[in-house]
Amino acid sequence: VVECMAAGTIILAHNSGGPKLDIVVPHEGDITGFLAESEEGYAETMAHILSMSAEKRLQIRKSARASVSRFSDQEFEVAFLSSVEKLFK
């Protein structure tokens, strides 16, 4: 899901686990993708996405791309080192 968001794909993911908890979440108040659980939910959300204006879809893609920077190697390194720093003192 993260890689697809970074590539600019509008995401429709299952409403569980990582996508629900910390991937397909608002970024600076903007939508980064969509979640669904049932066949009906997926169908309704796909219809909604396809009915959006090109500008709105572009805005979602840009927000999604900006939001995934938190999963970069650099961000991981900073978070990891700050977490284990206490162990080495």
C-alpha positions in Angstrom: 0.0 0.0 0.0 2.8 2.4 0.9 4.6 1.8 -2.4 1.4 2.4 -4.4 0.7 5.6 -2.5 4.3 6.8 -3.2 3.8 6.0 -6.9 0.7 8.2 -6.9 -2.0 5.5 -7.0 -5.3 6.3 -5.3 -5.6 3.6 -2.7 -8.6 1.6 -1.8 -7.5 -0.8 0.9 -9.1 -3.1 3.4 -10.3 -1.4 6.6 -8.0 -3.4 8.9 -4.4 -3.7 10.1 -1.8 -1.3 8.9 -3.8 0.5 6.3 -6.5 1.4 8.9 -4.1 2.2 11.7 -1.3 4.2 10.2 -1.1 4.1 6.4 -4.3 5.3 4.8 -4.8 8.1 7.3 -5.3 11.8 6.8 -2.1 13.8 6.2 -2.2 17.5 7.3 -6.0 17.1 7.3 -6.2 15.8 3.7 -7.5 12.5 2.4 -4.7 10.0 1.4 -6.9 7.1 0.3 -9.9 5.1 1.1 -10.8 2.0 3.2 -13.6 -0.6 2.7 -14.6 -3.9 4.2 -17.4 -5.5 2.2 -18.0 -6.1 -1.5 -20.6 -3.3 -1.4 -18.2 -1.0 0.4 -15.6 -1.6 -2.2 -18.0 -1.1 -5.1 -19.5 2.1 -3.6 -16.0 3.6 -2.9 -14.7 2.7 -6.4 -17.8 4.4 -7.9 -17.1 7.5 -5.7 -13.4 7.6 -6.7 -14.3 7.3 -10.4 -16.9 10.1 -10.1 -14.5 12.6 -8.5 -13.0 15.4 -10.6 -9.5 15.0 -11.9 -8.4 17.8 -9.7 -9.8 16.1 -6.5 -8.1 12.8 -7.5 -4.8 14.7 -8.1 -5.1 16.3 -4.7 -5.5 12.9 -3.0 -2.6 11.5 -4.9 -0.4 14.4 -3.9 -1.4 14.1 -0.2 -0.8 10.4 -0.3 2.7 10.8 -1.8 3.5 13.5 0.8 2.3 11.3 3.7 4.5 8.3 2.9 7.7 10.2 3.6 7.2 9.0 7.2 8.1 5.5 6.0 11.4 6.5 4.5 14.7 4.9 5.4 15.8 8.2 7.0 12.7 8.4 9.2 13.1 4.8 10.2 16.8 5.4 11.2 15.9 8.5 13.3 13.1 6.7 15.1 15.1 3.5 15.6 18.2 5.3 16.9 16.1 7.4 19.3 14.4 4.3 20.6 17.6 2.3 21.3 19.8 5.2 22.4 18.9 4.6 26.0 20.3 1.0 25.8 23.8 2.3 24.8 24.2 4.8 27.6 
